[in-house]
Structure formats: structure tokens, C-alpha cells
Amino acid sequence: MKDLSKVIVRPIITEQGGIMRELNNEYSFQVAPEANKHEVKSAVEQYFGVKVTQVRTMNYRGKVKRMGRFSGKRADWKKAVVTLAEGETIDLFEVG
């Protein structure tokens, strides 16, 4: 991917993510499936102005869902967990 504006799809805000933020300074994002770790790191550093130390990515398969006799499938997606340098934060995730 050349366009960094399309790398980050949305932040993932969950209870487990809140614990990861407090203990390990880690933030979760849904990213484009074709994005690699270098692109995720560049995009987070560019848009949030922070220093990234580590990026971990996971690919998720979409679940098969049924509505009556019709079945369909949710889209496959990719998650990235980004670890920031000591003292860095992203204000988007702060609640309250």
C-alpha cells in the first residue's frame, strides 16, 4: 500500500484494550488487510505524532452467520497492536 491514509481503518476500543493501554502502553487498530507492519508503524507515527516501538498483527477470518435459511459471511479483517515508547499516549483512546 502506498497511501498511508487507507492503512488505519478504525481504532478498536474494548475492555481488554483498556487494560493493555494501562499496563503495557499498547493500542489496537483495525487495519487494511494488505497493510504490513512497516506501513502500520508509519501511519500511526504520522497521524498521531508518537514514537512506535513494536507492531504485532493478526488476521481474523469472518464468521459465517445465518438469517433464517440464508447464510452469509462477515468480511475477513486484520488487527494491529501497536506498542508506543515510554511516556507516549494517543488522546483518541482516553475516556473521561
SEFIZA-3560 file (N, C-alpha, C; in Angstrom, 3 decimals):
REM SEFIZA-3560
<numar><xx>0.851</xx><yy>-1.184</yy><zz>0.000</zz><atom>N</atom></numar>
<numar><xx>0.000</xx><yy>0.000</yy><zz>0.000</zz><atom>CA</atom></numar>
<numar><xx>0.886</xx><yy>1.233</yy><zz>0.000</zz><atom>C</atom></numar>
<numar><xx>0.573</xx><yy>2.149</yy><zz>-0.858</zz><atom>N</atom></numar>
<numar><xx>1.334</xx><yy>3.382</yy><zz>-0.927</zz><atom>CA</atom></numar>
<numar><xx>0.672</xx><yy>4.492</yy><zz>-0.120</zz><atom>C</atom></numar>
<numar><xx>-0.650</xx><yy>4.511</yy><zz>-0.066</zz><atom>N</atom></numar>
<numar><xx>-1.389</xx><yy>5.589</yy><zz>0.580</zz><atom>CA</atom></numar>
<numar><xx>-1.590</xx><yy>5.278</yy><zz>2.059</zz><atom>C</atom></numar>
<numar><xx>-0.881</xx><yy>5.995</yy><zz>2.948</zz><atom>N</atom></numar>
<numar><xx>-0.952</xx><yy>5.712</yy><zz>4.382</zz><atom>CA</atom></numar>
<numar><xx>-2.294</xx><yy>6.100</yy><zz>4.989</zz><atom>C</atom></numar>
<numar><xx>-3.078</xx><yy>6.929</yy><zz>4.303</zz><atom>N</atom></numar>
<numar><xx>-4.378</xx><yy>7.321</yy><zz>4.848</zz><atom>CA</atom></numar>
<numar><xx>-5.379</xx><yy>6.174</yy><zz>4.826</zz><atom>C</atom></numar>
<numar><xx>-5.098</xx><yy>5.128</yy><zz>4.071</zz><atom>N</atom></numar>
<numar><xx>-6.009</xx><yy>3.985</yy><zz>3.983</zz><atom>CA</atom></numar>
<numar><xx>-5.537</xx><yy>2.785</yy><zz>4.802</zz><atom>C</atom></numar>
<numar><xx>-4.443</xx><yy>2.944</yy><zz>5.548</zz><atom>N</atom></numar>
<numar><xx>-3.901</xx><yy>1.833</yy><zz>6.329</zz><atom>CA</atom></numar>
<numar><xx>-4.750</xx><yy>1.595</yy><zz>7.574</zz><atom>C</atom></numar>
<numar><xx>-5.009</xx><yy>2.648</yy><zz>8.360</zz><atom>N</atom></numar>
<numar><xx>-5.780</xx><yy>2.518</yy><zz>9.596</zz><atom>CA</atom></numar>
<numar><xx>-7.260</xx><yy>2.663</yy><zz>9.270</zz><atom>C</atom></numar>
<numar><xx>-8.047</xx><yy>1.627</yy><zz>9.567</zz><atom>N</atom></numar>
<numar><xx>-9.486</xx><yy>1.665</yy><zz>9.303</zz><atom>CA</atom></numar>
<numar><xx>-10.216</xx><yy>2.300</yy><zz>10.477</zz><atom>C</atom></numar>
<numar><xx>-9.938</xx><yy>1.807</yy><zz>11.701</zz><atom>N</atom></numar>
<numar><xx>-10.589</xx><yy>2.361</yy><zz>12.895</zz><atom>CA</atom></numar>
<numar><xx>-9.850</xx><yy>1.872</yy><zz>14.126</zz><atom>C</atom></numar>
<numar><xx>-9.967</xx><yy>2.618</yy><zz>15.224</zz><atom>N</atom></numar>
<numar><xx>-9.416</xx><yy>2.111</yy><zz>16.483</zz><atom>CA</atom></numar>
<numar><xx>-10.342</xx><yy>1.053</yy><zz>17.066</zz><atom>C</atom></numar>
<numar><xx>-9.792</xx><yy>0.136</yy><zz>17.830</zz><atom>N</atom></numar>
<numar><xx>-10.576</xx><yy>-0.897</yy><zz>18.499</zz><atom>CA</atom></numar>
<numar><xx>-10.566</xx><yy>-0.571</yy><zz>19.988</zz><atom>C</atom></numar>
<numar><xx>-11.728</xx><yy>-0.215</yy><zz>20.526</zz><atom>N</atom></numar>
<numar><xx>-11.836</xx><yy>0.184</yy><zz>21.923</zz><atom>CA</atom></numar>
<numar><xx>-12.640</xx><yy>-0.875</yy><zz>22.658</zz><atom>C</atom></numar>
<numar><xx>-11.940</xx><yy>-1.666</yy><zz>23.486</zz><atom>N</atom></numar>
<numar><xx>-12.571</xx><yy>-2.733</yy><zz>24.254</zz><atom>CA</atom></numar>
<numar><xx>-12.056</xx><yy>-2.680</yy><zz>25.686</zz><atom>C</atom></numar>
<numar><xx>-12.655</xx><yy>-3.483</yy><zz>26.539</zz><atom>N</atom></numar>
<numar><xx>-12.211</xx><yy>-3.550</yy><zz>27.929</zz><atom>CA</atom></numar>
<numar><xx>-10.794</xx><yy>-4.118</yy><zz>28.019</zz><atom>C</atom></numar>
<numar><xx>-10.531</xx><yy>-5.155</yy><zz>27.258</zz><atom>N</atom></numar>
<numar><xx>-9.192</xx><yy>-5.733</yy><zz>27.246</zz><atom>CA</atom></numar>
<numar><xx>-8.179</xx><yy>-4.731</yy><zz>26.693</zz><atom>C</atom></numar>
<numar><xx>-8.580</xx><yy>-3.961</yy><zz>25.701</zz><atom>N</atom></numar>
<numar><xx>-7.702</xx><yy>-2.938</yy><zz>25.153</zz><atom>CA</atom></numar>
<numar><xx>-7.370</xx><yy>-1.865</yy><zz>26.173</zz><atom>C</atom></numar>
<numar><xx>-8.324</xx><yy>-1.530</yy><zz>27.037</zz><atom>N</atom></numar>
<numar><xx>-8.078</xx><yy>-0.559</yy><zz>28.098</zz><atom>CA</atom></numar>
<numar><xx>-7.037</xx><yy>-1.056</yy><zz>29.087</zz><atom>C</atom></numar>
<numar><xx>-7.097</xx><yy>-2.331</yy><zz>29.407</zz><atom>N</atom></numar>
<numar><xx>-6.107</xx><yy>-2.924</yy><zz>30.307</zz><atom>CA</atom></numar>
<numar><xx>-4.726</xx><yy>-2.924</yy><zz>29.644</zz><atom>C</atom></numar>
<numar><xx>-4.681</xx><yy>-3.263</yy><zz>28.361</zz><atom>N</atom></numar>
<numar><xx>-3.414</xx><yy>-3.261</yy><zz>27.631</zz><atom>CA</atom></numar>
<numar><xx>-2.825</xx><yy>-1.854</yy><zz>27.567</zz><atom>C</atom></numar>
<numar><xx>-3.673</xx><yy>-0.832</yy><zz>27.413</zz><atom>N</atom></numar>
<numar><xx>-3.196</xx><yy>0.558</yy><zz>27.389</zz><atom>CA</atom></numar>
<numar><xx>-2.571</xx><yy>0.945</yy><zz>28.723</zz><atom>C</atom></numar>
<numar><xx>-3.235</xx><yy>0.584</yy><zz>29.817</zz><atom>N</atom></numar>
<numar><xx>-2.747</xx><yy>0.975</yy><zz>31.136</zz><atom>CA</atom></numar>
<numar><xx>-1.467</xx><yy>0.241</yy><zz>31.525</zz><atom>C</atom></numar>
<numar><xx>-1.400</xx><yy>-1.044</yy><zz>31.259</zz><atom>N</atom></numar>
<numar><xx>-0.265</xx><yy>-1.840</yy><zz>31.716</zz><atom>CA</atom></numar>
<numar><xx>0.937</xx><yy>-1.786</yy><zz>30.772</zz><atom>C</atom></numar>
<numar><xx>0.690</xx><yy>-1.861</yy><zz>29.463</zz><atom>N</atom></numar>
<numar><xx>1.787</xx><yy>-2.039</yy><zz>28.509</zz><atom>CA</atom></numar>
<numar><xx>1.934</xx><yy>-0.916</yy><zz>27.499</zz><atom>C</atom></numar>
<numar><xx>1.078</xx><yy>0.110</yy><zz>27.567</zz><atom>N</atom></numar>
<numar><xx>1.091</xx><yy>1.220</yy><zz>26.601</zz><atom>CA</atom></numar>
<numar><xx>0.891</xx><yy>0.702</yy><zz>25.172</zz><atom>C</atom></numar>
<numar><xx>-0.094</xx><yy>-0.215</yy><zz>25.001</zz><atom>N</atom></numar>
<numar><xx>-0.402</xx><yy>-0.818</yy><zz>23.703</zz><atom>CA</atom></numar>
<numar><xx>-1.777</xx><yy>-0.360</yy><zz>23.232</zz><atom>C</atom></numar>
<numar><xx>-1.881</xx><yy>-0.077</yy><zz>21.940</zz><atom>N</atom></numar>
<numar><xx>-3.121</xx><yy>0.404</yy><zz>21.333</zz><atom>CA</atom></numar>
<numar><xx>-3.493</xx><yy>-0.512</yy><zz>20.172</zz><atom>C</atom></numar>
<numar><xx>-4.806</xx><yy>-0.759</yy><zz>19.995</zz><atom>N</atom></numar>
<numar><xx>-5.278</xx><yy>-1.681</yy><zz>18.957</zz><atom>CA</atom></numar>
<numar><xx>-5.997</xx><yy>-0.910</yy><zz>17.853</zz><atom>C</atom></numar>
<numar><xx>-5.759</xx><yy>-1.336</yy><zz>16.614</zz><atom>N</atom></numar>
<numar><xx>-6.400</xx><yy>-0.735</yy><zz>15.448</zz><atom>CA</atom></numar>
<numar><xx>-6.838</xx><yy>-1.830</yy><zz>14.491</zz><atom>C</atom></numar>
<numar><xx>-7.951</xx><yy>-1.591</yy><zz>13.807</zz><atom>N</atom></numar>
<numar><xx>-8.287</xx><yy>-2.415</yy><zz>12.654</zz><atom>CA</atom></numar>
<numar><xx>-7.594</xx><yy>-1.763</yy><zz>11.473</zz><atom>C</atom></numar>
<numar><xx>-6.831</xx><yy>-2.545</yy><zz>10.720</zz><atom>N</atom></numar>
<numar><xx>-6.054</xx><yy>-2.014</yy><zz>9.612</zz><atom>CA</atom></numar>
<numar><xx>-6.455</xx><yy>-2.719</yy><zz>8.316</zz><atom>C</atom></numar>
<numar><xx>-6.025</xx><yy>-2.159</yy><zz>7.204</zz><atom>N</atom></numar>
<numar><xx>-6.313</xx><yy>-2.766</yy><zz>5.904</zz><atom>CA</atom></numar>
<numar><xx>-5.640</xx><yy>-4.135</yy><zz>5.826</zz><atom>C</atom></numar>
<numar><xx>-6.318</xx><yy>-5.138</yy><zz>5.270</zz><atom>N</atom></numar>
<numar><xx>-5.753</xx><yy>-6.497</yy><zz>5.235</zz><atom>CA</atom></numar>
<numar><xx>-4.435</xx><yy>-6.603</yy><zz>4.472</zz><atom>C</atom></numar>
<numar><xx>-4.205</xx><yy>-5.723</yy><zz>3.514</zz><atom>N</atom></numar>
<numar><xx>-2.968</xx><yy>-5.804</yy><zz>2.738</zz><atom>CA</atom></numar>
<numar><xx>-1.836</xx><yy>-4.958</yy><zz>3.321</zz><atom>C</atom></numar>
<numar><xx>-2.074</xx><yy>-4.278</yy><zz>4.431</zz><atom>N</atom></numar>
<numar><xx>-1.047</xx><yy>-3.444</yy><zz>5.059</zz><atom>CA</atom></numar>
<numar><xx>-0.046</xx><yy>-4.312</yy><zz>5.822</zz><atom>C</atom></numar>
<numar><xx>1.236</xx><yy>-3.919</yy><zz>5.778</zz><atom>N</atom></numar>
<numar><xx>2.245</xx><yy>-4.653</yy><zz>6.540</zz><atom>CA</atom></numar>
<numar><xx>2.652</xx><yy>-3.850</yy><zz>7.771</zz><atom>C</atom></numar>
<numar><xx>3.538</xx><yy>-4.405</yy><zz>8.587</zz><atom>N</atom></numar>
<numar><xx>3.906</xx><yy>-3.788</yy><zz>9.857</zz><atom>CA</atom></numar>
<numar><xx>4.595</xx><yy>-2.437</yy><zz>9.668</zz><atom>C</atom></numar>
<numar><xx>5.414</xx><yy>-2.311</yy><zz>8.641</zz><atom>N</atom></numar>
<numar><xx>6.106</xx><yy>-1.051</yy><zz>8.391</zz><atom>CA</atom></numar>
<numar><xx>5.117</xx><yy>0.063</yy><zz>8.051</zz><atom>C</atom></numar>
<numar><xx>4.120</xx><yy>-0.259</yy><zz>7.257</zz><atom>N</atom></numar>
<numar><xx>3.108</xx><yy>0.733</yy><zz>6.886</zz><atom>CA</atom></numar>
<numar><xx>2.253</xx><yy>1.128</yy><zz>8.085</zz><atom>C</atom></numar>
<numar><xx>1.918</xx><yy>0.170</yy><zz>8.941</zz><atom>N</atom></numar>
<numar><xx>1.136</xx><yy>0.471</yy><zz>10.142</zz><atom>CA</atom></numar>
<numar><xx>1.937</xx><yy>1.397</yy><zz>11.053</zz><atom>C</atom></numar>
<numar><xx>3.209</xx><yy>1.094</yy><zz>11.248</zz><atom>N</atom></numar>
<numar><xx>4.064</xx><yy>1.930</yy><zz>12.090</zz><atom>CA</atom></numar>
<numar><xx>4.149</xx><yy>3.349</yy><zz>11.533</zz><atom>C</atom></numar>
<numar><xx>4.368</xx><yy>3.489</yy><zz>10.242</zz><atom>N</atom></numar>
<numar><xx>4.471</xx><yy>4.813</yy><zz>9.622</zz><atom>CA</atom></numar>
<numar><xx>3.172</xx><yy>5.588</yy><zz>9.750</zz><atom>C</atom></numar>
<numar><xx>2.041</xx><yy>4.918</yy><zz>9.544</zz><atom>N</atom></numar>
<numar><xx>0.744</xx><yy>5.585</yy><zz>9.604</zz><atom>CA</atom></numar>
<numar><xx>0.445</xx><yy>6.085</yy><zz>11.013</zz><atom>C</atom></numar>
<numar><xx>0.705</xx><yy>5.261</yy><zz>12.036</zz><atom>N</atom></numar>
<numar><xx>0.434</xx><yy>5.666</yy><zz>13.415</zz><atom>CA</atom></numar>
<numar><xx>1.347</xx><yy>6.823</yy><zz>13.808</zz><atom>C</atom></numar>
<numar><xx>2.619</xx><yy>6.751</yy><zz>13.445</zz><atom>N</atom></numar>
<numar><xx>3.544</xx><yy>7.831</yy><zz>13.780</zz><atom>CA</atom></numar>
<numar><xx>3.167</xx><yy>9.127</yy><zz>13.082</zz><atom>C</atom></numar>
<numar><xx>2.722</xx><yy>9.035</yy><zz>11.833</zz><atom>N</atom></numar>
<numar><xx>2.368</xx><yy>10.231</yy><zz>11.069</zz><atom>CA</atom></numar>
<numar><xx>1.085</xx><yy>10.878</yy><zz>11.586</zz><atom>C</atom></numar>
<numar><xx>0.048</xx><yy>10.106</yy><zz>11.836</zz><atom>N</atom></numar>
<numar><xx>-1.253</xx><yy>10.678</yy><zz>12.182</zz><atom>CA</atom></numar>
<numar><xx>-1.391</xx><yy>11.052</yy><zz>13.650</zz><atom>C</atom></numar>
<numar><xx>-0.699</xx><yy>10.355</yy><zz>14.536</zz><atom>N</atom></numar>
<numar><xx>-0.850</xx><yy>10.633</yy><zz>15.965</zz><atom>CA</atom></numar>
<numar><xx>0.375</xx><yy>11.307</yy><zz>16.577</zz><atom>C</atom></numar>
<numar><xx>1.468</xx><yy>11.431</yy><zz>15.841</zz><atom>N</atom></numar>
<numar><xx>2.659</xx><yy>12.115</yy><zz>16.314</zz><atom>CA</atom></numar>
<numar><xx>3.315</xx><yy>11.444</yy><zz>17.505</zz><atom>C</atom></numar>
<numar><xx>3.409</xx><yy>10.121</yy><zz>17.476</zz><atom>N</atom></numar>
<numar><xx>4.002</xx><yy>9.360</yy><zz>18.576</zz><atom>CA</atom></numar>
<numar><xx>5.134</xx><yy>8.493</yy><zz>18.032</zz><atom>C</atom></numar>
<numar><xx>5.933</xx><yy>7.925</yy><zz>18.936</zz><atom>N</atom></numar>
<numar><xx>7.023</xx><yy>7.031</yy><zz>18.562</zz><atom>CA</atom></numar>
<numar><xx>6.593</xx><yy>5.593</yy><zz>18.827</zz><atom>C</atom></numar>
<numar><xx>6.568</xx><yy>4.771</yy><zz>17.782</zz><atom>N</atom></numar>
<numar><xx>6.147</xx><yy>3.366</yy><zz>17.882</zz><atom>CA</atom></numar>
<numar><xx>7.378</xx><yy>2.492</yy><zz>18.053</zz><atom>C</atom></numar>
<numar><xx>7.324</xx><yy>1.574</yy><zz>19.026</zz><atom>N</atom></numar>
<numar><xx>8.450</xx><yy>0.664</yy><zz>19.249</zz><atom>CA</atom></numar>
<numar><xx>8.202</xx><yy>-0.735</yy><zz>18.702</zz><atom>C</atom></numar>
<numar><xx>6.924</xx><yy>-1.169</yy><zz>18.650</zz><atom>N</atom></numar>
<numar><xx>6.627</xx><yy>-2.532</yy><zz>18.200</zz><atom>CA</atom></numar>
<numar><xx>5.237</xx><yy>-2.579</yy><zz>17.575</zz><atom>C</atom></numar>
<numar><xx>5.086</xx><yy>-3.415</yy><zz>16.540</zz><atom>N</atom></numar>
<numar><xx>3.791</xx><yy>-3.644</yy><zz>15.901</zz><atom>CA</atom></numar>
<numar><xx>3.583</xx><yy>-5.146</yy><zz>15.782</zz><atom>C</atom></numar>
<numar><xx>2.423</xx><yy>-5.615</yy><zz>16.254</zz><atom>N</atom></numar>
<numar><xx>2.042</xx><yy>-7.014</yy><zz>16.090</zz><atom>CA</atom></numar>
<numar><xx>0.740</xx><yy>-7.039</yy><zz>15.295</zz><atom>C</atom></numar>
<numar><xx>0.636</xx><yy>-7.943</yy><zz>14.323</zz><atom>N</atom></numar>
<numar><xx>-0.562</xx><yy>-8.026</yy><zz>13.501</zz><atom>CA</atom></numar>
<numar><xx>-1.180</xx><yy>-9.403</yy><zz>13.594</zz><atom>C</atom></numar>
<numar><xx>-2.515</xx><yy>-9.436</yy><zz>13.472</zz><atom>N</atom></numar>
<numar><xx>-3.265</xx><yy>-10.684</yy><zz>13.497</zz><atom>CA</atom></numar>
<numar><xx>-4.315</xx><yy>-10.650</yy><zz>12.393</zz><atom>C</atom></numar>
<numar><xx>-4.474</xx><yy>-11.737</yy><zz>11.681</zz><atom>N</atom></numar>
<numar><xx>-5.513</xx><yy>-11.854</yy><zz>10.665</zz><atom>CA</atom></numar>
<numar><xx>-6.687</xx><yy>-12.637</yy><zz>11.242</zz><atom>C</atom></numar>
<numar><xx>-7.890</xx><yy>-12.097</yy><zz>11.059</zz><atom>N</atom></numar>
<numar><xx>-9.103</xx><yy>-12.739</yy><zz>11.552</zz><atom>CA</atom></numar>
<numar><xx>-9.968</xx><yy>-13.153</yy><zz>10.372</zz><atom>C</atom></numar>
<numar><xx>-10.509</xx><yy>-14.363</yy><zz>10.438</zz><atom>N</atom></numar>
<numar><xx>-11.462</xx><yy>-14.819</yy><zz>9.429</zz><atom>CA</atom></numar>
<numar><xx>-12.845</xx><yy>-14.356</yy><zz>9.821</zz><atom>C</atom></numar>
<numar><xx>-13.639</xx><yy>-13.935</yy><zz>8.848</zz><atom>N</atom></numar>
<numar><xx>-15.005</xx><yy>-13.519</yy><zz>9.124</zz><atom>CA</atom></numar>
<numar><xx>-15.870</xx><yy>-14.708</yy><zz>9.502</zz><atom>C</atom></numar>
<numar><xx>-16.794</xx><yy>-14.478</yy><zz>10.418</zz><atom>N</atom></numar>
<numar><xx>-17.663</xx><yy>-15.552</yy><zz>10.880</zz><atom>CA</atom></numar>
<numar><xx>-18.776</xx><yy>-15.811</yy><zz>9.871</zz><atom>C</atom></numar>
<numar><xx>-19.218</xx><yy>-17.052</yy><zz>9.806</zz><atom>N</atom></numar>
<numar><xx>-20.380</xx><yy>-17.410</yy><zz>8.998</zz><atom>CA</atom></numar>
<numar><xx>-21.617</xx><yy>-17.164</yy><zz>9.852</zz><atom>C</atom></numar>
<numar><xx>-22.546</xx><yy>-16.388</yy><zz>9.327</zz><atom>N</atom></numar>
<numar><xx>-23.762</xx><yy>-16.029</yy><zz>10.060</zz><atom>CA</atom></numar>
<numar><xx>-24.974</xx><yy>-16.471</yy><zz>9.256</zz><atom>C</atom></numar>
<numar><xx>-26.051</xx><yy>-16.784</yy><zz>9.987</zz><atom>N</atom></numar>
<numar><xx>-27.295</xx><yy>-17.206</yy><zz>9.326</zz><atom>CA</atom></numar>
<numar><xx>-28.418</xx><yy>-16.258</yy><zz>9.691</zz><atom>C</atom></numar>
<numar><xx>-29.289</xx><yy>-16.025</yy><zz>8.735</zz><atom>N</atom></numar>
<numar><xx>-30.516</xx><yy>-15.276</yy><zz>8.963</zz><atom>CA</atom></numar>
<numar><xx>-31.630</xx><yy>-16.134</yy><zz>8.379</zz><atom>C</atom></numar>
<numar><xx>-32.240</xx><yy>-16.947</yy><zz>9.250</zz><atom>N</atom></numar>
<numar><xx>-33.242</xx><yy>-17.892</yy><zz>8.766</zz><atom>CA</atom></numar>
<numar><xx>-32.575</xx><yy>-18.984</yy><zz>7.962</zz><atom>C</atom></numar>
<numar><xx>-33.035</xx><yy>-19.164</yy><zz>6.738</zz><atom>N</atom></numar>
<numar><xx>-32.425</xx><yy>-20.199</yy><zz>5.904</zz><atom>CA</atom></numar>
<numar><xx>-31.295</xx><yy>-19.669</yy><zz>5.041</zz><atom>C</atom></numar>
<numar><xx>-31.037</xx><yy>-18.375</yy><zz>5.108</zz><atom>N</atom></numar>
<numar><xx>-29.967</xx><yy>-17.775</yy><zz>4.320</zz><atom>CA</atom></numar>
<numar><xx>-28.703</xx><yy>-17.667</yy><zz>5.165</zz><atom>C</atom></numar>
<numar><xx>-27.584</xx><yy>-17.997</yy><zz>4.568</zz><atom>N</atom></numar>
<numar><xx>-26.326</xx><yy>-17.871</yy><zz>5.297</zz><atom>CA</atom></numar>
<numar><xx>-25.415</xx><yy>-16.916</yy><zz>4.536</zz><atom>C</atom></numar>
<numar><xx>-24.589</xx><yy>-16.247</yy><zz>5.275</zz><atom>N</atom></numar>
<numar><xx>-23.631</xx><yy>-15.310</yy><zz>4.696</zz><atom>CA</atom></numar>
<numar><xx>-22.359</xx><yy>-15.323</yy><zz>5.517</zz><atom>C</atom></numar>
<numar><xx>-21.423</xx><yy>-14.493</yy><zz>5.134</zz><atom>N</atom></numar>
<numar><xx>-20.130</xx><yy>-14.472</yy><zz>5.814</zz><atom>CA</atom></numar>
<numar><xx>-19.709</xx><yy>-13.026</yy><zz>6.024</zz><atom>C</atom></numar>
<numar><xx>-19.240</xx><yy>-12.743</yy><zz>7.240</zz><atom>N</atom></numar>
<numar><xx>-18.673</xx><yy>-11.421</yy><zz>7.506</zz><atom>CA</atom></numar>
<numar><xx>-17.313</xx><yy>-11.321</yy><zz>6.830</zz><atom>C</atom></numar>
<numar><xx>-16.862</xx><yy>-10.120</yy><zz>6.600</zz><atom>N</atom></numar>
<numar><xx>-15.594</xx><yy>-9.910</yy><zz>5.903</zz><atom>CA</atom></numar>
<numar><xx>-14.415</xx><yy>-10.306</yy><zz>6.792</zz><atom>C</atom></numar>
<numar><xx>-13.340</xx><yy>-10.807</yy><zz>6.169</zz><atom>N</atom></numar>
<numar><xx>-12.095</xx><yy>-11.044</yy><zz>6.881</zz><atom>CA</atom></numar>
<numar><xx>-11.481</xx><yy>-9.687</yy><zz>7.221</zz><atom>C</atom></numar>
<numar><xx>-10.731</xx><yy>-9.625</yy><zz>8.341</zz><atom>N</atom></numar>
<numar><xx>-10.138</xx><yy>-8.355</yy><zz>8.722</zz><atom>CA</atom></numar>
<numar><xx>-8.816</xx><yy>-8.568</yy><zz>9.437</zz><atom>C</atom></numar>
<numar><xx>-8.078</xx><yy>-7.494</yy><zz>9.614</zz><atom>N</atom></numar>
<numar><xx>-6.750</xx><yy>-7.560</yy><zz>10.211</zz><atom>CA</atom></numar>
<numar><xx>-6.667</xx><yy>-6.581</yy><zz>11.373</zz><atom>C</atom></numar>
<numar><xx>-6.043</xx><yy>-7.032</yy><zz>12.467</zz><atom>N</atom></numar>
<numar><xx>-5.886</xx><yy>-6.222</yy><zz>13.675</zz><atom>CA</atom></numar>
<numar><xx>-4.400</xx><yy>-5.980</yy><zz>13.901</zz><atom>C</atom></numar>
<numar><xx>-4.066</xx><yy>-4.763</yy><zz>14.330</zz><atom>N</atom></numar>
<numar><xx>-2.685</xx><yy>-4.435</yy><zz>14.671</zz><atom>CA</atom></numar>
<numar><xx>-2.644</xx><yy>-3.921</yy><zz>16.100</zz><atom>C</atom></numar>
<numar><xx>-1.711</xx><yy>-4.446</yy><zz>16.888</zz><atom>N</atom></numar>
<numar><xx>-1.477</xx><yy>-3.967</yy><zz>18.248</zz><atom>CA</atom></numar>
<numar><xx>-0.148</xx><yy>-3.219</yy><zz>18.222</zz><atom>C</atom></numar>
<numar><xx>-0.215</xx><yy>-1.927</yy><zz>18.546</zz><atom>N</atom></numar>
<numar><xx>0.938</xx><yy>-1.046</yy><zz>18.438</zz><atom>CA</atom></numar>
<numar><xx>1.423</xx><yy>-0.695</yy><zz>19.838</zz><atom>C</atom></numar>
<numar><xx>2.708</xx><yy>-0.906</yy><zz>20.112</zz><atom>N</atom></numar>
<numar><xx>3.311</xx><yy>-0.531</yy><zz>21.385</zz><atom>CA</atom></numar>
<numar><xx>4.034</xx><yy>0.802</yy><zz>21.196</zz><atom>C</atom></numar>
<numar><xx>3.726</xx><yy>1.762</yy><zz>22.074</zz><atom>N</atom></numar>
<numar><xx>4.340</xx><yy>3.080</yy><zz>21.988</zz><atom>CA</atom></numar>
<numar><xx>5.527</xx><yy>3.183</yy><zz>22.923</zz><atom>C</atom></numar>
<numar><xx>6.393</xx><yy>4.157</yy><zz>22.651</zz><atom>N</atom></numar>
<numar><xx>7.553</xx><yy>4.406</yy><zz>23.506</zz><atom>CA</atom></numar>
<numar><xx>7.084</xx><yy>4.899</yy><zz>24.866</zz><atom>C</atom></numar>
<numar><xx>7.945</xx><yy>4.784</yy><zz>25.848</zz><atom>N</atom></numar>
<numar><xx>7.635</xx><yy>5.191</yy><zz>27.220</zz><atom>CA</atom></numar>
<numar><xx>7.260</xx><yy>6.673</yy><zz>27.266</zz><atom>C</atom></numar>
<numar><xx>6.132</xx><yy>6.974</yy><zz>27.908</zz><atom>N</atom></numar>
<numar><xx>5.681</xx><yy>8.358</yy><zz>28.046</zz><atom>CA</atom></numar>
<numar><xx>4.799</xx><yy>8.855</yy><zz>26.919</zz><atom>C</atom></numar>
<numar><xx>4.642</xx><yy>8.098</yy><zz>25.848</zz><atom>N</atom></numar>
<numar><xx>3.799</xx><yy>8.490</yy><zz>24.710</zz><atom>CA</atom></numar>
<numar><xx>2.377</xx><yy>7.987</yy><zz>24.933</zz><atom>C</atom></numar>
<numar><xx>1.378</xx><yy>8.772</yy><zz>24.505</zz><atom>N</atom></numar>
<numar><xx>-0.021</xx><yy>8.352</yy><zz>24.562</zz><atom>CA</atom></numar>
<numar><xx>-0.739</xx><yy>8.845</yy><zz>23.322</zz><atom>C</atom></numar>
<numar><xx>-1.880</xx><yy>8.239</yy><zz>23.043</zz><atom>N</atom></numar>
<numar><xx>-2.770</xx><yy>8.693</yy><zz>21.971</zz><atom>CA</atom></numar>
<numar><xx>-4.038</xx><yy>9.182</yy><zz>22.643</zz><atom>C</atom></numar>
<numar><xx>-4.366</xx><yy>10.449</yy><zz>22.476</zz><atom>N</atom></numar>
<numar><xx>-5.501</xx><yy>11.053</yy><zz>23.170</zz><atom>CA</atom></numar>
<numar><xx>-6.851</xx><yy>10.500</yy><zz>22.718</zz><atom>C</atom></numar>
<numar><xx>-6.912</xx><yy>9.932</yy><zz>21.524</zz><atom>N</atom></numar>
<numar><xx>-8.151</xx><yy>9.379</yy><zz>20.979</zz><atom>CA</atom></numar>
<numar><xx>-8.741</xx><yy>8.304</yy><zz>21.892</zz><atom>C</atom></numar>
<numar><xx>-7.884</xx><yy>7.565</yy><zz>22.589</zz><atom>N</atom></numar>
<numar><xx>-8.316</xx><yy>6.434</yy><zz>23.395</zz><atom>CA</atom></numar>
<numar><xx>-8.672</xx><yy>6.823</yy><zz>24.823</zz><atom>C</atom></numar>
<numar><xx>-8.284</xx><yy>8.008</yy><zz>25.254</zz><atom>N</atom></numar>
<numar><xx>-8.519</xx><yy>8.406</yy><zz>26.635</zz><atom>CA</atom></numar>
<numar><xx>-9.987</xx><yy>8.737</yy><zz>26.838</zz><atom>C</atom></numar>
<numar><xx>-10.604</xx><yy>8.149</yy><zz>27.857</zz><atom>N</atom></numar>
<numar><xx>-12.028</xx><yy>8.329</yy><zz>28.152</zz><atom>CA</atom></numar>
<numar><xx>-12.129</xx><yy>9.199</yy><zz>29.382</zz><atom>C</atom></numar>
<numar><xx>-13.030</xx><yy>10.187</yy><zz>29.328</zz><atom>N</atom></numar>
<numar><xx>-13.302</xx><yy>10.989</yy><zz>30.512</zz><atom>CA</atom></numar>
<numar><xx>-12.611</xx><yy>12.242</yy><zz>30.555</zz><atom>C</atom></numar>
//
